[in-house]
Amino acid sequence: MIHRIRPARFVASLLATLLLTLSLAAPAAAATEIDGVRFAESVTIDNTTVPLRAGRLYRYTVFRVYVGALYVPEEVAPEDVLTADVPKRLELEYLRAISADDFRRSGNRLLEDQQDAETLAALADRLDTFNAAYRDMEAGERYALEYRPGHGTRLLQNGTPLVEVPGHDFAEAYFGIWLHPEEPLSRRFRDTLIGAR
């Protein structure tokens, strides 16, 4: 008995087989696992490949809050990571839900602790613009803070840009929340990310 193959079913079957073959043949993107969370070994910022320097889990008291990974050019010394005018990216995967208001409040509080009144005044309008872009986050979602020399500092949510504000001074202050030389959010978190010995 001869079975006829319907053209539509044949094409669908062929496409499914082709896609499966391509997915098995394609090399997996290189990634590193940090505390159970996978991060790419490098990112591209304006056509520049920037390698992963290090990553670490951040805890608040006993709570696991997020896992962070810092991307910065290899030639930048640990003590220069914050101030160097180079492409850099801090990517954070959240392990619990956090509201947009909590992001704004905690960021502002840390900046007030780290910066003098003159610096805060110079940043005020840009900080308001940046803060307005924050969204509520669920566990498993990511924010990335990315500095693009000559352009500014971007906030990305799950890879989608939300806002960009100009100025190396803004980048230095905002990345300083985590990387400040004297009063970072966590010294252990900072030291691991910048590669301090």
Disulfide bonds with the S-S distance in Angstrom:
none
